[in-house]
Amino acid sequence: MSTAISIRLPDAVAKKLDGVARETERSRSFIVQKAVESYLEDFAELQIALDRLRDASDAVISGKELRKELGL
């Protein structure tokens, strides 16, 4: 099942979208869908990172300590 969503884009963005769609031989809808999916994944990962930063009980180690722990 899918939901139709209408958006307005500045002309310059729409032209870039058309170019990507043409180059990849995909529809504009497909390109926008993949872009939104990617954004939502990145946003979820950011939220996890911010939650971990705010959690005082979650230990923070330096890059040096991490490399030592990994044997690098």
N, CA and C atoms as an extended XYZ file, in Angstrom:
216
Properties=species:S:1:pos:R:3:atomname:S:1:resname:S:1:resid:I:1 pbc="F F F"
N         0.843       -1.173        0.000 N   MET     1
C         0.000        0.000        0.000 CA  MET     1
C         0.890        1.238        0.000 C   MET     1
N         0.471        2.267       -0.656 N   SER     2
C         1.232        3.511       -0.685 CA  SER     2
C         0.294        4.699       -0.566 C   SER     2
N         0.870        5.823       -0.176 N   THR     3
C         0.120        7.056        0.000 CA  THR     3
C         0.688        8.115       -0.926 C   THR     3
N        -0.166        8.793       -1.633 N   ALA     4
C         0.263        9.881       -2.510 CA  ALA     4
C         0.421       11.150       -1.680 C   ALA     4
N         1.545       11.833       -1.885 N   ILE     5
C         1.829       13.089       -1.188 CA  ILE     5
C         2.229       14.114       -2.245 C   ILE     5
N         1.656       15.270       -2.162 N   SER     6
C         1.976       16.337       -3.103 CA  SER     6
C         2.951       17.301       -2.448 C   SER     6
N         4.016       17.679       -3.176 N   ILE     7
C         4.988       18.640       -2.646 CA  ILE     7
C         5.260       19.708       -3.694 C   ILE     7
N         5.725       20.833       -3.234 N   ARG     8
C         6.174       21.898       -4.130 CA  ARG     8
C         7.689       22.031       -3.963 C   ARG     8
N         8.367       22.107       -5.094 N   LEU     9
C         9.813       22.258       -5.098 CA  LEU     9
C        10.181       23.527       -5.840 C   LEU     9
N        11.238       24.194       -5.405 N   PRO    10
C        11.739       25.312       -6.200 CA  PRO    10
C        12.144       24.795       -7.588 C   PRO    10
N        12.025       25.640       -8.586 N   ASP    11
C        12.332       25.224       -9.959 CA  ASP    11
C        13.715       24.606      -10.088 C   ASP    11
N        14.694       25.184       -9.415 N   ALA    12
C        16.067       24.670       -9.517 CA  ALA    12
C        16.165       23.250       -8.966 C   ALA    12
N        15.475       22.976       -7.872 N   VAL    13
C        15.500       21.632       -7.284 CA  VAL    13
C        14.770       20.653       -8.200 C   VAL    13
N        13.653       21.070       -8.748 N   ALA    14
C        12.893       20.212       -9.662 CA  ALA    14
C        13.725       19.858      -10.889 C   ALA    14
N        14.493       20.814      -11.409 N   LYS    15
C        15.350       20.546      -12.571 CA  LYS    15
C        16.432       19.536      -12.218 C   LYS    15
N        17.021       19.683      -11.027 N   LYS    16
C        18.030       18.711      -10.588 CA  LYS    16
C        17.411       17.326      -10.427 C   LYS    16
N        16.214       17.281       -9.851 N   LEU    17
C        15.505       16.012       -9.693 CA  LEU    17
C        15.244       15.375      -11.053 C   LEU    17
N        14.797       16.169      -12.014 N   ASP    18
C        14.565       15.657      -13.361 CA  ASP    18
C        15.854       15.111      -13.972 C   ASP    18
N        16.957       15.804      -13.738 N   GLY    19
C        18.241       15.346      -14.266 CA  GLY    19
C        18.655       14.013      -13.674 C   GLY    19
N        18.502       13.869      -12.376 N   VAL    20
C        18.851       12.608      -11.716 CA  VAL    20
C        17.939       11.489      -12.212 C   VAL    20
N        16.657       11.778      -12.330 N   ALA    21
C        15.709       10.773      -12.809 CA  ALA    21
C        16.072       10.316      -14.221 C   ALA    21
N        16.424       11.268      -15.057 N   ARG    22
C        16.802       10.950      -16.438 CA  ARG    22
C        18.080       10.113      -16.462 C   ARG    22
N        19.082       10.524      -15.695 N   GLU    23
C        20.371        9.816      -15.682 CA  GLU    23
C        20.247        8.400      -15.133 C   GLU    23
N        19.379        8.211      -14.160 N   THR    24
C        19.238        6.890      -13.532 CA  THR    24
C        18.121        6.056      -14.153 C   THR    24
N        17.396        6.667      -15.099 N   GLU    25
C        16.261        6.000      -15.739 CA  GLU    25
C        15.241        5.526      -14.712 C   GLU    25
N        15.003        6.380      -13.728 N   ARG    26
C        14.000        6.136      -12.684 CA  ARG    26
C        13.011        7.284      -12.695 C   ARG    26
N        11.858        7.052      -12.089 N   SER    27
C        10.866        8.124      -12.018 CA  SER    27
C        11.246        9.131      -10.941 C   SER    27
N        10.717       10.339      -11.065 N   ARG    28
C        10.931       11.342      -10.019 CA  ARG    28
C        10.405       10.821       -8.693 C   ARG    28
N         9.275       10.149       -8.734 N   SER    29
C         8.674        9.605       -7.521 CA  SER    29
C         9.630        8.633       -6.822 C   SER    29
N        10.283        7.776       -7.613 N   PHE    30
C        11.232        6.815       -7.052 CA  PHE    30
C        12.402        7.535       -6.381 C   PHE    30
N        12.944        8.550       -7.051 N   ILE    31
C        14.077        9.299       -6.513 CA  ILE    31
C        13.688        9.986       -5.202 C   ILE    31
N        12.526       10.620       -5.177 N   VAL    32
C        12.068       11.305       -3.967 CA  VAL    32
C        11.840       10.296       -2.856 C   VAL    32
N        11.234        9.151       -3.173 N   GLN    33
C        10.998        8.119       -2.163 CA  GLN    33
C        12.308        7.666       -1.536 C   GLN    33
N        13.314        7.396       -2.358 N   LYS    34
C        14.614        6.946       -1.839 CA  LYS    34
C        15.280        8.042       -1.011 C   LYS    34
N        15.130        9.294       -1.429 N   ALA    35
C        15.714       10.408       -0.679 CA  ALA    35
C        15.054       10.533        0.695 C   ALA    35
N        13.739       10.392        0.752 N   VAL    36
C        13.028       10.476        2.026 CA  VAL    36
C        13.415        9.298        2.922 C   VAL    36
N        13.491        8.100        2.350 N   GLU    37
C        13.907        6.940        3.134 CA  GLU    37
C        15.294        7.153        3.732 C   GLU    37
N        16.215        7.656        2.925 N   SER    38
C        17.577        7.906        3.390 CA  SER    38
C        17.591        8.952        4.503 C   SER    38
N        16.825       10.014        4.329 N   TYR    39
C        16.744       11.061        5.345 CA  TYR    39
C        16.206       10.493        6.651 C   TYR    39
N        15.162        9.691        6.577 N   LEU    40
C        14.557        9.133        7.781 CA  LEU    40
C        15.511        8.182        8.503 C   LEU    40
N        16.285        7.401        7.750 N   GLU    41
C        17.295        6.525        8.356 CA  GLU    41
C        18.366        7.352        9.060 C   GLU    41
N        18.855        8.397        8.383 N   ASP    42
C        19.866        9.271        8.975 CA  ASP    42
C        19.325        9.951       10.231 C   ASP    42
N        18.086       10.391       10.179 N   PHE    43
C        17.471       11.060       11.316 CA  PHE    43
C        17.366       10.104       12.501 C   PHE    43
N        16.974        8.864       12.248 N   ALA    44
C        16.866        7.869       13.323 CA  ALA    44
C        18.233        7.609       13.949 C   ALA    44
N        19.267        7.487       13.113 N   GLU    45
C        20.617        7.271       13.633 CA  GLU    45
C        21.091        8.472       14.443 C   GLU    45
N        20.772        9.670       13.999 N   LEU    46
C        21.121       10.877       14.740 CA  LEU    46
C        20.448       10.881       16.105 C   LEU    46
N        19.176       10.513       16.145 N   GLN    47
C        18.453       10.478       17.418 CA  GLN    47
C        19.086        9.487       18.379 C   GLN    47
N        19.500        8.325       17.875 N   ILE    48
C        20.164        7.330       18.720 CA  ILE    48
C        21.465        7.904       19.260 C   ILE    48
N        22.246        8.547       18.401 N   ALA    49
C        23.518        9.138       18.833 CA  ALA    49
C        23.292       10.217       19.887 C   ALA    49
N        22.301       11.074       19.674 N   LEU    50
C        22.015       12.130       20.649 CA  LEU    50
C        21.539       11.556       21.975 C   LEU    50
N        20.715       10.520       21.911 N   ASP    51
C        20.260        9.866       23.139 CA  ASP    51
C        21.425        9.283       23.918 C   ASP    51
N        22.372        8.682       23.192 N   ARG    52
C        23.548        8.109       23.857 CA  ARG    52
C        24.420        9.199       24.463 C   ARG    52
N        24.552       10.322       23.769 N   LEU    53
C        25.346       11.430       24.307 CA  LEU    53
C        24.735       11.989       25.588 C   LEU    53
N        23.418       12.005       25.642 N   ARG    54
C        22.715       12.552       26.814 CA  ARG    54
C        22.658       11.574       27.974 C   ARG    54
N        22.944       10.300       27.728 N   ASP    55
C        22.876        9.265       28.769 CA  ASP    55
C        24.173        9.257       29.565 C   ASP    55
N        24.112        9.782       30.761 N   ALA    56
C        25.306        9.891       31.602 CA  ALA    56
C        25.875        8.526       31.982 C   ALA    56
N        25.060        7.487       31.962 N   SER    57
C        25.548        6.157       32.336 CA  SER    57
C        26.246        5.448       31.173 C   SER    57
N        26.157        6.001       29.965 N   ASP    58
C        26.804        5.411       28.791 CA  ASP    58
C        28.231        5.937       28.717 C   ASP    58
N        29.187        5.036       28.904 N   ALA    59
C        30.597        5.435       28.951 CA  ALA    59
C        31.059        6.023       27.617 C   ALA    59
N        31.878        7.070       27.698 N   VAL    60
C        32.479        7.688       26.522 CA  VAL    60
C        33.969        7.407       26.585 C   VAL    60
N        34.530        6.902       25.469 N   ILE    61
C        35.962        6.636       25.433 CA  ILE    61
C        36.582        7.432       24.293 C   ILE    61
N        37.872        7.659       24.399 N   SER    62
C        38.573        8.430       23.364 CA  SER    62
C        38.875        7.531       22.169 C   SER    62
N        39.231        8.159       21.079 N   GLY    63
C        39.621        7.407       19.891 CA  GLY    63
C        40.838        6.531       20.166 C   GLY    63
N        41.752        7.050       20.973 N   LYS    64
C        42.954        6.287       21.338 CA  LYS    64
C        42.569        5.034       22.103 C   LYS    64
N        41.651        5.192       23.059 N   GLU    65
C        41.191        4.040       23.835 CA  GLU    65
C        40.480        3.024       22.941 C   GLU    65
N        39.710        3.506       21.997 N   LEU    66
C        38.995        2.621       21.084 CA  LEU    66
C        39.968        1.818       20.239 C   LEU    66
N        40.981        2.488       19.680 N   ARG    67
C        41.971        1.788       18.869 CA  ARG    67
C        42.708        0.741       19.694 C   ARG    67
N        43.042        1.072       20.935 N   LYS    68
C        43.732        0.121       21.808 CA  LYS    68
C        42.834       -1.073       22.071 C   LYS    68
N        41.565       -0.818       22.341 N   GLU    69
C        40.616       -1.885       22.628 CA  GLU    69
C        40.435       -2.798       21.409 C   GLU    69
N        40.500       -2.215       20.215 N   LEU    70
C        40.348       -2.994       18.987 CA  LEU    70
C        41.665       -3.603       18.492 C   LEU    70
N        42.749       -3.265       19.176 N   GLY    71
C        44.056       -3.803       18.789 CA  GLY    71
C        44.619       -3.156       17.541 C   GLY    71
N        44.296       -1.892       17.333 N   LEU    72
C        44.778       -1.182       16.134 CA  LEU    72
C        45.966       -0.306       16.443 C   LEU    72
